[in-house]
Amino acid sequence: MRHCLVCGNSELHIFEDLIPFHGITSDCKPWPRAGQFMVCNSCGHPQKNVSEQWLTDINEIYSKYEMYPLSEGSEPLLFSDTGSPSPRSRVLLEIFLSMFPLNQSGKLLDIGCGNGSLLKQFHELKPHWNLYGHEQSSRQENILSVDGVEGYYSGDLDSVSNQFDVIVMTYVIEHLINPIEILKKIKQLLLPGGLLIVQTSYFNDNPFDLMVCDHCSHFTPETLAVAARKSGFSIKHVTDQWIAKEIGFVAQTGTDNEISVDAGKNKVDLNSGLLWLQKLAEDSKQKSNEKIIGIFGTAVAGTWLAASLEEKVAFFVDENPTQHGKFHMGIPIISPEKVPAGAAVIMGFLPKFAGKIAARLSIQYPEIEFVIPNS
């Protein structure tokens, strides 16, 4: 029986008439399928069908999962309007701390801590805090060597024996088939007045997120708030402004009023995102018939585009110098200055983001043809 992952309702709108999409994994590897898309008719939550096929897929994906494989374990960099790079978690934490100043000492738990990137950044910002990490497996116990880290938990959250002033869960909730159950467990781990930070991708600003097979939820700000409320949290702040193409909230235990969600709008938005991806793949194939093409970026968007173009991509372009000279999907990664004369570089972003990046790069590289997708 299909049911909504947020509210449990069994009445879901299923997108049955779509052409099947190739998928991508969240560690940036091509996958044969993206999954079946649905929107809850009650709470409006966009999600994938957690079918036997989906469960088989994610078990295989997670058995071979690699944390940031191209960057050798380092988290992705975000580039400012001037081209200055910063680790993604650093940007997130600095914005959070500017809005929610914390005491000089306390305890923080990072759920889904990976290799400890966020914990390292938090220690630099708040060196007197005691830090803890949690992951499903025990493979990341090496984060105990990170400065400030006092403990590591693995498996069920019931194994966590502390309470915390701050709990962070970034880029995790979209993977959970039981988000309400997990959020309720997190609530029990917060000290009185403690804060929960949740951050995830936003498909309205980043349709490529829909293609990530192991993301079974595709939240909007409103459905994130619904999930928080159903779990016993009161939202202190919900936003799509902290990091481009992402949404998140800060919450405390408490009670919020009912939240209204326009399920019809979410159906339209999800369908529009899928049709935009389909058109982008078609336009990119046409461009590849006209000239040599490369793709900007090697993350989810770039990987999905390259897989969709079926060996017609000559190179990836990346601003991060640590990527230059490497290969992704057997395709070389080069700097912008190495783009061959006469080649085109496809920007895997919605026009409002692609145009902004292309305008900045065109100042330094006016000879490059940056292809901005149509609206």
Steps between C-alpha positions, in 0.01 A plus 500: 500500500644836398484767769634851553838508674398809700131467591431131429212575261439231238351733239788610281516646152728276294681634192440198280518655152858624515778357286729307740805702602856384548600558860804603696625409846570760764870410480488601132485175306259424213209271586254319267188670640397796716189342652124555483378847603199573721343792688281452806146625444471585870820671620641574153834327558691413177669161528601180328325167522687290756446186297686169507702622202587825681607313815714264293660797326590690816641192671737457208579874489584517870709183490737677258459857627798736488511834682602774252709258290638758255616734774661216697264543795495880508154653490380709203606863474255786450618795294401855589398765246868591474612139450634451854458137619381381843402155630123458488467420871704810590258722310201333668644526851607862467151604390339295778727650767433852375127444560516272805805597711605212724675487836875452501459138610242229453438164333421444132398181319536469123262231368632368170845635581676322215873552533459788746518800265235702683646410839841630390349828388293538818809440717680785324205731569422378855816331634367444854199291400489122546415336170342166414428321173245241392484275193312184410821298475811491716725577201548864601644442847816673380324832564588445867841638401343832396574782743209556737325169428417318824289211373366305206174306475386258231181313419166591653468836673388309810871429554572870561551544874530880523284807457616799300471876470508480119426213263584536132359283221619619159422319172350203688123548530451453125635143534270392783200275439387580859577872550234558768622207710858627479405859583307379806809313620710812444257700713580275796873573455470878531564678828231752606524797265723303263500564125457262206644601161376313191627577149411332170481554125216696339373358171328824400842663475685182407291258292800265475428400860196313367738270313682386814375145542578473872308821583151373577372841619513830312398755759368851459526759781136430583529120512817529709298707747221239495753226582642707786156572645388136480815405692442741788716793390432869478669672205721794595614568144439336162680624189616443144752784526791361701654295218394515136276213388448379857241540775513447872359583840605569857255368762449436869268258672150647520169532320430688178170587334371292211693566180319538169659340195378537143526141374386607153788747471751236606367265232540772237847593624624141504361434153655824371839401641489163330395648166780759529756223550364311202526812281851578626619150405344537153651845443841385622495203260422740216790723604733199507413435135618851411831529684726361770336537840607495861297516820553743785541316830537135600233475769147360461394731215815453294503124551135461402546713189808308393319169544201633302726605212644150457872553433456833318670701777865582432589653838377633833588853612560570869618812681647295783873457418518174699280339231712597200672208332262243650238295317130455574305230315817457294475864385780752576441789741660825388519863614307769309820626341554158340165492317577426131436775248156470340362269770186576701453454874151400615396645835297247701294753696171681471545818292506733803804318640667409170487859377656633818792255489552545126503879533772481766715254305454681169689800638812286531426261213312699233590249230301214657145433385302428816167337413228620737194268505162636396235572761 
